[in-house]
Amino acid sequence: MRKMEEKDYNKDLKQRHSKITFQKSGLYCWETPQDFFDKLNKEFNFTLDVCANEENHKCDIYFSEEDDGLSKDWGDNICWMNPPYGNKISKWVKKAFEESNKKALVVCLLPSRTDTRWWWDYCMKGEIRFIKGRLKFKGRNTKGEMVNGPATFPSAIVVFNRK
Ligand SMILES: C[S@@+](CC[C@H](N)C(=O)[O-])C[C@H]1O[C@@H](n2cnc3c(N)ncnc32)[C@H](O)[C@@H]1O
């Protein structure tokens, strides 16, 4: 049932936002607005972007889809995580939580989907900062053009501090 809901949610996103970047992995990429990231970076001084590509990485050091950030050790980095919004999002949130139980500090930009299991299993154990209003994301469309798109969902920052 939960899987069906996630699938329908993604299908709906796809239909309503055909302009937003569609990754080769089949996931949407909602790139973090630079000014939004800059404010958080002033507070945290990020050292690793755990999911990014050559074009949208927010830190000099980053993991791409080819590297597969999910399979890496995030060490003692101060990590920025704006994950791909597909059915793997729960894996990313779980990974962020687990890495913070080791040595990493992880700051996540997430859709505030308080109706999901991953929200209750992991996000509720972090520091949650709900974002007022909606973020304007950007990304490339299928023609390779950079487009801006207001989110169709509310977002939140979730901080998993080192234990
Ligand atoms: C929502 S975008 C965030 C991009 C950027 N980090 C930012 O904050 O604007 C998610 C990115 O994760 C990348 N990605 C997808 N699967 C990944 C994986 N397994 N490991 C690392 N990066 C991945 C995508 O290519 C995409 O660029």
The ligand as an ORCA input file, in Angstrom:
! r2SCAN-3c Opt
* xyz 0 1
  C      17.940     16.678     -5.881
  S      19.457     16.622     -6.761
  C      20.495     17.544     -5.668
  C      21.677     18.155     -6.375
  C      22.546     19.025     -5.496
  N      23.197     18.240     -4.483
  C      21.763     20.136     -4.861
  O      21.622     20.162     -3.647
  O      21.270     20.992     -5.612
  C      19.944     14.934     -6.480
  C      21.203     14.545     -7.215
  O      21.578     13.235     -6.812
  C      22.217     12.597     -7.885
  N      22.172     11.152     -7.632
  C      21.223     10.246     -8.015
  N      21.527      9.031     -7.540
  C      22.685      9.161     -6.851
  C      23.518      8.251     -6.143
  N      23.208      6.949     -6.039
  N      24.647      8.733     -5.551
  C      24.973     10.035     -5.634
  N      24.218     10.939     -6.313
  C      23.098     10.506     -6.911
  C      21.435     13.065     -9.095
  O      22.204     12.957    -10.264
  C      21.130     14.524     -8.730
  O      22.101     15.357     -9.279
*
